[in-house]
Amino acid sequence: MKPDFTKSKGLLPAIAQDFETGEILMQAYMNEESWEETLKCGYAVYYSRSRNELWKKGETSGNLQEIIEIRLDCDLDSILLKVRQIGGVACHTGKRSCFFNVVPLN
């Protein structure tokens, strides 16, 4: 089973989740090439929309994401990566998770 990359112009959202705690660490995009590279190397490889290239998460920072399990949603157009976050930091801001901005409810 593989994602349906014919949707969304070939880029699908990929959510990285800590496999032990369930914490959502980050969201990025994958194309078919980054999907295949992720399967091949066992670490999260994403597609950078701003640089128009593949990037292995943590390749320069050391904050790698080892793949433990991959799940696809029912429409095969969203990817959930259950990862072991190596280095402890997933966000480029230096925080563990990219989801640290809390929106107050009225």
Backbone torsions as a table, in degrees:
resi	resn	phi	psi	omega
1	MET	NA	138.5	178.6
2	LYS	-143.7	160.6	179.5
3	PRO	-64.0	156.0	177.6
4	ASP	-92.4	91.2	-177.0
5	PHE	-77.9	2.4	174.6
6	THR	-76.7	-15.5	178.6
7	LYS	-86.7	156.3	173.1
8	SER	53.0	40.7	176.8
9	LYS	56.8	30.2	174.7
10	GLY	85.0	-0.2	178.3
11	LEU	-114.2	124.6	179.9
12	LEU	-117.8	145.0	177.0
13	PRO	-67.9	140.6	178.0
14	ALA	-128.0	120.7	179.4
15	ILE	-100.9	129.5	174.9
16	ALA	-99.5	125.9	-178.0
17	GLN	-126.3	135.0	176.2
18	ASP	-63.7	123.7	-173.9
19	PHE	-69.3	-23.7	-179.6
20	GLU	-88.3	-45.5	-173.3
21	THR	-96.2	-21.4	-175.7
22	GLY	84.3	-1.6	-179.8
23	GLU	-63.4	133.3	174.5
24	ILE	-78.4	123.2	-174.9
25	LEU	-95.7	-43.2	-176.3
26	MET	-167.8	167.8	173.9
27	GLN	-131.4	135.0	177.1
28	ALA	-143.2	-164.6	180.0
29	TYR	-125.0	150.3	175.0
30	MET	-127.9	143.0	168.3
31	ASN	-111.8	-178.0	-175.8
32	GLU	-62.4	-36.7	-179.7
33	GLU	-67.3	-42.7	179.0
34	SER	-68.5	-34.4	174.9
35	TRP	-58.9	-51.2	-178.4
36	GLU	-62.7	-40.6	179.4
37	GLU	-66.4	-38.0	176.6
38	THR	-60.7	-46.6	179.0
39	LEU	-63.0	-37.6	-177.2
40	LYS	-70.7	-44.4	-173.2
41	CYS	-96.9	-18.2	178.7
42	GLY	82.9	9.3	176.8
43	TYR	-128.1	153.7	-177.3
44	ALA	-66.3	125.5	174.7
45	VAL	-124.4	124.8	-176.4
46	TYR	-113.9	173.1	174.9
47	TYR	-110.1	123.6	178.5
48	SER	-86.3	115.7	178.4
49	ARG	-70.1	-33.8	-177.9
50	SER	-74.9	-35.0	-179.4
51	ARG	-97.8	-9.9	179.5
52	ASN	56.8	47.8	-179.8
53	GLU	-157.2	165.1	175.7
54	LEU	-75.6	149.2	172.3
55	TRP	-143.6	127.2	176.1
56	LYS	-81.8	117.9	-177.2
57	LYS	-56.4	125.1	176.6
58	GLY	85.0	5.3	-177.3
59	GLU	-59.8	-37.0	178.4
60	THR	-98.0	-30.6	-176.8
61	SER	-87.8	-21.1	-175.2
62	GLY	88.2	-2.2	-179.7
63	ASN	-90.5	67.0	-176.7
64	LEU	-73.6	159.5	175.3
65	GLN	-121.7	102.3	177.4
66	GLU	-78.0	129.1	-178.4
67	ILE	-77.5	126.3	175.9
68	ILE	-103.5	-39.8	-178.9
69	GLU	-156.8	149.7	175.4
70	ILE	-125.0	134.4	174.9
71	ARG	-126.2	147.7	175.6
72	LEU	-115.8	148.3	177.1
73	ASP	-75.7	175.4	-173.3
74	CYS	-62.8	-26.3	179.3
75	ASP	-94.4	0.6	-179.3
76	LEU	60.4	29.5	-179.4
77	ASP	-126.7	20.2	174.1
78	SER	-148.4	137.5	-171.5
79	ILE	-115.8	132.3	174.3
80	LEU	-114.1	118.3	178.0
81	LEU	-104.0	115.8	173.1
82	LYS	-90.4	118.5	-167.9
83	VAL	-126.2	158.2	164.8
84	ARG	-99.1	113.7	-178.2
85	GLN	-80.7	106.5	179.8
86	ILE	-87.7	130.3	-176.9
87	GLY	96.1	-14.5	172.8
88	GLY	80.4	-9.3	-175.8
89	VAL	-123.5	124.8	177.9
90	ALA	-101.2	-29.1	-174.2
91	CYS	-89.5	142.7	178.9
92	HIS	-67.5	-11.5	177.4
93	THR	-82.0	-6.9	-178.7
94	GLY	97.6	-0.5	177.5
95	LYS	-89.7	157.7	179.8
96	ARG	-61.3	-43.6	-178.3
97	SER	-121.9	149.0	174.9
98	CYS	-75.9	-14.0	-175.3
99	PHE	-98.1	69.2	-179.3
100	PHE	-111.9	-6.5	179.4
101	ASN	-86.3	112.8	-178.9
102	VAL	-94.1	128.8	178.7
103	VAL	-97.8	119.4	179.8
104	PRO	-70.1	141.3	177.3
105	LEU	-96.2	144.7	-179.9
106	ASN	-68.7	NA	NA
